[in-house]
Amino acid sequence: MVVLIPLAKIAIAISILLFIVTYLVYFERKISAWIQDRIGPNRVGPYGLLQSPADVLKLFFKEDIVPSAATKFVHSLAPVISLTVAMSTYAVIPFGPDIEIFGQKVRLIVADVDVGILFILAFASIGVYGLTLSGWASNNKYSLLGGLRSSAQMISYELSMGISVVGVLILAGSLRIYDIINSQQGWMWNAFIQPIGFITFVVAAFAETNRLPFDLPEAEPELVGGYHTEYSSLKFAMFFLAEYANMIIASCLITTLYLGGWHLPFIDSATLSYGLMPLISVMIFVAKVLFLLFFFIWVRWSIPRFRYDQLMNLGWKVMLPLSLLNLMWVALLVYFFKI
């Protein structure tokens, strides 16, 4: 039983993640069509629901073309790094409070480590290697420029993201994600206490996931396709999956660090006596994540892409000073009001 529970958690987490990513592509197409007054996928299956599985099959059976001058081992390794890093971060994200199954207390998390937030930030930093190596190994100047853009962008915005997270850690007094969530019970959400940190973290999350208006690493008019220009078949699909997996992890992180996790005012104590708290808590967490995913898609189809100089100016001249200002604000709150 001690071994089976972690294995079951891993299998369930990977299955749910792959299912959500597959249909997140479908919902992005539907939402973008709604925003642009189009119909969207409606041919394959009822309401187009089988369009995403059809795309997966198409990519699976397409020919895997590798440029003759490419560094083949690194060319194949790069998408594996991107997808592995994206999926590994889910191991330390809790999706609800403890539940009891057959008399056994089970935590809705794959690995409850004491330095969970540092684990996530460390793996997020490793993710840039997949994009950079893919551009370099392709032996294509456009791909190389896309990889270099990606590394510069991620380094710039990870700095602001990390400083914003420090404010959360000061208020929680712990690196454990469970402690961070439990410190936000009631109305004590970090989004209300430190709104500047919340805004900087959300903007940095957009940049980290390479989503519009921050998708400069794959800007088609300038770079043909960016770092994945020379990729096809399942290797391209792995980059595609990694982008959407990163979008989900970003939504989970925003929910966890700033929106109270599974806590909701007036809900925690009111339903405790009915034994429904674990189920309701999971539903609250999932609802917050789904709203943020909709927000990611909404922004993508509403705001045009930045120029690269605007991107870097925003990262170093606006985001970094704001994150430092937020850190000072949190320090003053703790010193004077003992929050």
Buried (B, 14 or more C-beta within 10 A) or exposed (E): EEEEEEEEBBEEBEEEBBEBBBBBBBBBBBBBBEEEEEEBBEEBBEEBEBBBBBBBEEBEEEEEEBBEEBBEEBBBBBBEBBBBBBBBBBBBBBBBBEBEEEEEEBBBBBBBBEBBBBBBBEBBBBBBBBBBBBBBBBBBEBBBBBBBBBBBBBEBBBBBBBBBBBBBBBBBEBBBBBBBBBBBBEEBBBBEBBEBBBBBBBBBBBBBBBBBBBBBBBBEEBBBBBBBBBBBBBBBBBBBBBBBBBBBBBBBBBBBBBBBBBBBEEBBEEBEEEEEBBEBBBBBBBEBBBEBBBBBBEBBBEEEBBEBEEBBEBBBEEBBEBBBBBBEBBEEBBEEEEE
